[in-house]
């Protein structure tokens, strides 16, 4: 008996030890393998602003839009493969070493340009998280950054003055209450003629943001295929710096698309870029439309522009938002009649405190939210559950001259939820048919 217990204990310890070793090996296999590589970091014009990224060693081609400034620089960093996204990631925080040299641009194997690094900044007129970004280079870049620094210095000075005024306000407020208490203790009744201290208002910081100046190569090329390479200071070509460059342009311009914000899930915005697309809405719903001008680009080229590791189809084209459409009304038609004429308004997403973790989208009012900016602007379309299923369209109409924009037309269809429970019953139909067939075959086998 003792031998059995001893054997069982030893076996358990052995199994436990092997399991720990296996788990440790498995855990170590999860750690990504870091590899030092020469990569190109870039900020590329994407049709409406600038998108940043990097080109790993595995990608041989870089894509840019023609006749626009694009920023590129060679760096040594640590690269690792991330299985969750299926892409290579760069560890710039651990290693971000600048590779010095001159960038050569080749066309048909002949050097056409030799570029040195220039000062450049990105400016965000609506704030860092705004939709618009502008590119400046050279002396203008330094001037824009100086303007931003001056605005920030002014804001910090006003902030210090506000803190001093706030401390003085608290002091006067304490004196105010002491005076009231003393006069009441002395037996004085009725209204007291004592001036109430006024609370100071905090200053508003600058809305715009400008990135710190940095030196990069600036590529601005016409339509075509090119090659780039980095020539080191000793005259040699830097290993791994040779890349193909495809410079493309839009096939069509002047399209109109919509970004649609559903009222019940405002963070999951949807796009309606093609005039042939139909907008489906289930039950009673509130939709916020944001119209954009659009250009049409090759799908593969544009996807690779945003991220060189993206995929796409070279034979397919896609519409891309370029700039918001301003000074228009949104017209809602139904059954051949104009049902509503909607103007653009600012809205604020108000989070509901507590365990519910919900939110309300309310029309923004500076009096209600004095120190906050609107979350977004858009055209609110309230779709009632009483509306019929089909026969609805939206258009844009210019405020100046009431001119309708033909390319802005979209069809809207409403999905009704009445009798939707019958769909669940239909899902049992294949099971019932299968059961009947099984019983019939079983009877035939018995016969």
C-alpha positions in Angstrom: 0.0 0.0 0.0 2.8 2.4 1.0 4.7 1.6 -2.2 1.5 2.4 -4.2 1.1 5.7 -2.5 4.8 6.5 -2.9 4.7 5.6 -6.6 1.6 7.7 -7.1 3.2 10.7 -5.4 6.4 10.4 -7.5 4.4 10.1 -10.7 2.3 13.2 -9.8 5.4 15.3 -9.1 7.0 14.1 -12.3 3.9 14.9 -14.4 3.6 18.3 -12.7 7.3 19.1 -13.4 6.9 18.1 -17.0 3.8 20.3 -17.4 5.6 23.3 -15.9 8.5 22.8 -18.3 6.1 22.5 -21.3 4.2 25.6 -20.2 7.4 27.5 -19.8 8.6 26.5 -23.3 5.2 27.3 -24.8 5.2 30.7 -23.0 8.7 31.5 -24.4 7.5 30.6 -27.9 4.8 33.3 -27.6 7.5 36.1 -27.2 8.1 37.7 -30.6 11.5 37.4 -32.2 13.1 40.9 -32.5 15.3 41.6 -35.5 17.2 44.7 -36.4 16.2 46.1 -39.8 16.6 49.1 -42.0 13.1 50.5 -42.6 11.6 53.6 -44.1 9.3 55.7 -41.9 6.9 57.9 -43.8 4.1 60.5 -43.7 2.2 60.2 -46.9 -0.6 62.4 -48.3 -3.7 60.2 -48.4 -6.2 62.5 -50.2 -7.3 64.7 -47.4 -4.4 64.7 -44.9 -1.4 62.7 -43.9 -1.0 59.1 -42.7 2.1 57.8 -41.0 3.6 54.3 -41.1 6.7 52.3 -41.9 8.0 50.0 -44.7 9.4 46.8 -43.4 12.1 44.8 -45.2 9.5 42.4 -46.5 7.8 45.1 -48.7 9.7 46.0 -51.8 7.4 48.8 -53.1 6.3 52.1 -51.6 3.2 53.9 -52.9 2.6 57.7 -53.0 0.0 60.0 -54.6 1.4 62.1 -57.4 2.3 65.8 -57.1 2.0 66.0 -53.4 4.7 66.3 -50.7 5.4 63.1 -48.9 7.9 62.6 -46.1 10.3 59.6 -45.9 13.3 58.8 -43.8 15.5 55.7 -43.3 15.9 54.3 -39.8 17.3 51.3 -38.0 14.8 49.7 -35.6 13.7 46.4 -34.1 11.0 44.6 -36.2 8.9 41.7 -35.1 6.0 39.7 -36.5 2.7 40.0 -34.6 0.4 37.0 -35.3 -2.8 38.7 -34.1 -2.7 41.2 -36.9 -0.6 39.1 -39.3 1.8 42.1 -39.8 5.3 43.2 -38.9 5.5 45.8 -36.2 8.3 48.3 -35.4 9.8 48.9 -31.9 10.8 52.5 -32.4 10.7 53.1 -28.6 13.5 50.6 -28.1 15.6 51.5 -31.2 15.2 54.5 -33.5 18.5 55.2 -35.1 18.7 57.6 -38.0 20.6 56.4 -41.1 22.5 59.3 -42.6 23.0 59.8 -46.3 21.5 61.2 -49.5 18.3 59.8 -51.0 18.6 59.1 -54.7 15.5 58.9 -56.9 15.9 56.8 -60.1 13.8 56.7 -63.2 14.5 53.9 -65.7 17.8 53.2 -63.8 19.0 56.8 -64.1 19.4 59.1 -61.1 16.9 62.0 -61.6 17.0 63.5 -58.1 19.4 63.7 -55.1 17.6 64.7 -51.9 18.9 66.0 -48.6 16.8 66.3 -45.5 14.6 69.4 -44.9 12.7 70.8 -41.9 9.0 69.8 -41.9 6.0 69.9 -39.6 2.4 68.7 -39.6 -0.3 71.2 -38.6 -3.7 70.2 -37.4 -6.0 73.3 -37.6 -8.9 71.5 -35.8 -6.6 69.9 -33.1 -4.5 66.7 -33.1 -7.6 64.4 -33.4 -9.3 66.6 -36.0 -9.9 65.5 -39.6 -7.6 68.0 -41.3 -3.8 68.1 -41.4 -1.5 70.4 -43.4 2.1 69.9 -44.3 4.8 72.7 -44.2 8.4 72.5 -45.0 11.5 74.7 -44.8 11.3 78.2 -43.3 7.5 78.0 -43.3 7.6 74.9 -41.1 9.6 76.7 -38.5 7.3 79.7 -38.7 4.2 77.6 -38.1 5.8 75.9 -35.1 6.8 79.3 -33.7 3.2 80.4 -33.9 2.1 77.3 -32.1 4.7 77.8 -29.3 3.7 81.5 -28.9 0.0 80.4 -28.6 0.9 77.8 -26.0 3.1 80.2 -24.0 0.3 82.7 -24.0 -2.1 80.0 -22.8 0.3 78.9 -20.0 0.6 82.6 -18.8 -3.2 83.0 -18.8 -3.4 79.7 -16.9 -1.0 80.9 -14.2 -3.0 84.1 -13.9 -6.2 82.0 -13.6 -4.7 80.0 -10.8 -3.7 83.2 -9.0 -7.2 84.6 -9.5 -8.8 81.3 -8.3 -6.8 81.5 -5.1 -7.8 85.2 -4.6 -11.4 84.2 -5.3 -11.4 81.5 -2.6 -9.9 84.0 -0.1 -12.6 86.5 -0.9 -15.3 83.8 -0.7 -14.1 82.9 2.8 -14.3 86.5 3.8 -17.7 86.8 2.3 -19.1 83.9 4.4 -17.4 85.3 7.6 -19.0 88.7 7.1 -22.4 87.1 6.7 -21.9 84.9 9.8 -20.7 87.9 11.9 -23.7 90.1 10.9 -26.1 87.3 11.5 -24.5 86.6 14.9 -24.9 90.4 15.7 -28.6 90.0 15.2 -28.9 91.6 11.8 -31.9 90.3 9.8 -33.2 90.7 6.3 -31.2 90.9 3.1 -27.5 91.8 3.5 -26.0 94.3 1.0 -22.7 92.4 0.5 -21.2 91.9 -3.0 -20.7 88.2 -3.9 -17.2 87.5 -5.3 -17.1 86.5 -9.0 -15.5 83.3 -9.9 -12.8 83.6 -12.6 -13.2 81.6 -15.8 -10.4 79.3 -17.0 -8.7 80.3 -20.3 -9.2 78.4 -23.5 -6.1 76.8 -25.0 -5.3 76.9 -28.7 -7.4 74.5 -30.7 -4.7 74.0 -33.4 -1.7 71.8 -33.0 1.7 71.7 -34.8 4.2 68.9 -34.5 7.8 69.5 -33.5 10.0 70.2 -36.5 12.1 67.3 -37.8 14.3 66.7 -40.8 13.3 64.2 -43.4 13.5 63.6 -47.2 10.5 65.2 -49.0 9.4 63.4 -52.1 7.1 65.1 -54.6 6.9 63.1 -57.9 4.8 63.1 -61.0 2.8 60.0 -62.0 5.1 57.0 -62.8 7.3 54.2 -61.5 10.6 55.0 -59.7 13.3 53.5 -57.5 14.9 55.0 -54.4 18.1 54.2 -52.6 20.2 55.7 -49.8 23.8 56.7 -50.6 25.9 56.8 -47.5 28.4 59.5 -46.7 31.3 57.3 -47.9 29.7 57.0 -51.3 28.4 53.4 -51.0 24.7 52.3 -51.3 23.2 51.5 -47.9 22.3 47.8 -47.8 18.5 47.2 -47.7 17.7 50.8 -48.8 16.6 50.1 -52.4 12.9 50.2 -52.9 10.5 50.6 -55.8 8.1 53.6 -55.7 4.8 53.6 -57.5 3.3 57.2 -57.8 -0.3 57.1 -58.8 -3.3 59.4 -59.0 -7.1 59.3 -58.9 -9.1 57.9 -61.9 -12.1 60.1 -61.2 -12.9 63.1 -59.0 -16.0 64.9 -57.8 -17.8 62.0 -56.2 -20.0 62.4 -53.1 -20.0 60.0 -50.2 -21.3 59.8 -46.6 -20.0 58.8 -43.3 -23.0 57.5 -41.3 -23.0 57.6 -37.5 -25.8 55.3 -36.1 -27.3 56.9 -33.0 -27.3 53.6 -31.1 -23.6 52.8 -31.7 -21.9 56.1 -32.6 -18.3 54.7 -32.4 -19.0 52.2 -35.2 -19.2 54.6 -38.1 -20.1 53.3 -41.6 -19.3 54.5 -45.1 -21.7 54.9 -48.0 -19.4 55.8 -50.9 -21.0 54.4 -54.0 -24.2 56.1 -55.3 -25.6 52.5 -56.0 -25.3 51.6 -52.3 -28.5 51.4 -50.2 -28.7 52.5 -46.6 -30.6 50.0 -44.5 -32.0 51.0 -41.1 -33.8 48.6 -38.7 -36.9 49.8 -36.8 -36.9 53.3 -35.2 -33.5 54.8 -35.7 -31.5 58.0 -35.7 -28.7 58.4 -38.2 -26.2 61.2 -38.5 -24.9 61.9 -42.0 -21.6 63.6 -42.8 -21.1 64.3 -46.5 -17.7 64.3 -48.2 -16.2 65.1 -51.6 -14.5 62.0 -53.0 -11.8 60.9 -55.4 -11.6 57.4 -56.9 -8.3 55.5 -56.5 -6.9 52.1 -57.3 -7.8 49.8 -54.4 -4.4 48.1 -54.1 -2.4 51.2 -54.5 -4.4 53.2 -52.0 -4.5 50.4 -49.4 -0.7 50.0 -49.8 -0.3 53.8 -49.4 -2.1 53.7 -46.0 -0.1 50.6 -44.9 2.5 48.9 -47.2 1.5 45.6 -45.6 -2.2 45.9 -46.5 -3.8 43.9 -49.3 -6.0 44.8 -52.2 -7.0 44.1 -55.8 -5.3 46.0 -58.6 -8.3 45.6 -60.9 -10.7 47.2 -58.3 -11.3 50.9 -57.5 -12.5 52.6 -54.4 -13.9 56.1 -53.5 -11.9 58.0 -50.8 -13.2 60.9 -48.7 -11.1 64.0 -49.4 -12.9 67.0 -47.8 -16.2 67.7 -46.0 -19.0 69.3 -48.0 -20.0 72.6 -46.5 -23.0 75.0 -46.9 -25.6 72.4 -47.9 -28.9 71.1 -46.6 -29.8 67.4 -46.4 -33.2 66.7 -48.1 -35.2 63.7 -47.0 -37.7 62.6 -49.6 -40.5 59.9 -49.3 -43.2 58.8 -51.7 -42.3 61.7 -54.0 -42.6 64.4 -51.4 -40.0 66.4 -49.4 -40.4 65.2 -45.8 -37.7 67.1 -44.1 -35.0 69.7 -44.8 -32.1 69.3 -42.4 -29.3 71.6 -41.5 -25.9 70.6 -40.1 -25.6 71.0 -36.3 -22.9 70.2 -33.7 -23.6 67.3 -31.3 -22.1 66.2 -28.0 -21.9 62.6 -26.8 -22.8 62.7 -23.1 -21.7 59.6 -21.2 -24.3 58.3 -18.6 -22.6 57.8 -15.2 -23.1 54.6 -13.3 -23.2 50.9 -14.1 -25.3 51.3 -17.2 -22.3 52.6 -19.2 -24.6 54.2 -21.8 -24.6 57.5 -23.6 -26.9 60.2 -25.0 -26.2 62.2 -28.2 -27.5 65.7 -27.6 -27.3 68.9 -29.6 -24.2 70.8 -28.5 -24.8 74.1 -26.7 -21.8 76.2 -25.4 -23.8 77.3 -22.4 -24.4 73.7 -21.3 -20.8 72.6 -22.1 -18.8 75.8 -21.7 -15.3 74.2 -21.7 -15.8 71.4 -24.1 -15.8 71.0 -27.8 -18.6 69.2 -29.8 -17.9 65.5 -30.4 -19.0 65.7 -34.1 -21.1 67.7 -36.6 -23.6 66.2 -38.8 -27.2 66.1 -40.3 -29.6 64.3 -37.9 -32.2 62.1 -39.7 -34.8 60.7 -37.4 -36.4 57.5 -38.9 -39.7 56.7 -37.3 -41.0 53.2 -37.0 -44.2 54.4 -38.6 -42.6 55.0 -42.0 -43.1 52.6 -44.9 -40.3 50.1 -45.8 -39.2 51.6 -49.1 -39.5 54.7 -51.3 -37.1 57.1 -49.4 -34.1 59.0 -50.7 -31.7 61.7 -49.4 -30.1 64.5 -51.4 -27.8 67.4 -50.7 -28.9 70.9 -51.7 -26.6 73.9 -51.9 -27.8 76.7 -49.6 -26.7 79.3 -52.2 -29.1 78.9 -55.1 -30.9 75.8 -53.8 -29.1 73.6 -56.4 -29.4 69.9 -55.8 -26.2 67.8 -56.0 -27.2 64.8 -58.2 -24.3 62.6 -57.1 -25.4 62.9 -53.5 -28.6 60.7 -53.9 -28.9 57.6 -51.8 -31.8 55.3 -51.3 -32.9 54.4 -47.8 -34.8 51.2 -46.9 -36.3 50.5 -43.5 -36.3 47.0 -42.1 -39.4 46.2 -40.0 -39.2 44.0 -36.9 -42.8 42.9 -36.9 -43.3 39.1 -37.0 -39.5 38.7 -37.0 -40.0 35.8 -34.5 -41.1 33.6 -37.5 -37.5 33.6 -38.7 -36.6 31.5 -35.6 -39.3 29.0 -36.6 -37.9 28.8 -40.1 -34.4 27.8 -38.7 -36.0 24.6 -37.3 -37.2 23.6 -40.8 -34.0 21.8 -41.9 -33.9 19.8 -38.6 -37.5 18.7 -39.1 -36.9 17.7 -42.7 -33.8 15.8 -41.7 -35.7 14.0 -38.9 -38.4 12.9 -41.3 -35.9 11.6 -43.9 -34.0 9.7 -41.1 -37.2 8.0 -39.9 -38.3 7.0 -43.4 -34.8 5.5 -44.2 -34.8 3.6 -40.9 -38.2 2.1 -41.7 -37.0 1.0 -45.2 -34.0 -0.7 -43.6 -36.2 -2.6 -41.2 -38.4 -3.8 -44.0 
